[in-house]
Amino acid sequence: MRGLRWLSLALLAGVIGAEQTVLAQPGVSVDQVLMQNATVTDPRLIRLFAEDFMIPEEKINKMVIYDLTGDGFGDGDLARTFPGGKFYLITPSENAQRIMNAWSFGGNVKFTADSNDPPELFENAPDSVRAMGGIFAALLRGLRRNYKGQPIKIHLEQKDGVTSVELWGYDPRLMQYEPPPVNKVPEQVPVMKLIYLEKTIVDSVFTTAVRRKGGF
């Protein structure tokens, strides 16, 4: 399975590269943008918006509203219904607009680094965003090592136990793998401790005198 996964990744990279080559035609620029959207599953709100947007469908169990203009949900945006999958250009009433004005994209954090900003700068971000700064620092290191050009766009997503990354809008000729630097650990030279044991041997000579009867 692991080999098949690597094969699929290689094929996907080839397809992406082929698409960039084919679609790079004079007068045509292919790109993609991240768009804010709101998914409505509350049956009461779905009925309210369906009537307000004059959507003729009877069965709607989910509605997704796309912020096309990037200035918040409202006039000129699109609503898509499910399971029908149809799109509708919306012009909300005051009541519908008041409800959508309360929608916000919470927890949005954005880091911006100049070309000479060290990654360590973001690892030392305030405690409230330090974890996100650490992620950005790691991404910044990998990007600067492996891609020596501009521009490039990256989308990273983690969901349901799967992490995926998509790269586009870059020059494939400037994408070259460079391994991360090896952290050199100072070599520790073993210290030999020699212990000398001195043993002194003392020879003792004992002289025994034997007395004989009758004198010497």
Secondary structure, DSSP 8 states (H G I E B T S, - for coil): -HHHHHHHHHHHHHHHHHHHHHH--TT---------EEEE--HHHHHHHHHHTT---S--SEEEEE-SSSS-SSTT-EEEEETT--EEE----HHHHHHHTT---TT-------TT--THHHHTS-GGGHHHHHHHHHHHHHHHHHB-SS--EEEEEEETTEEEEEEESS-GGGB-------------------------------------TT--
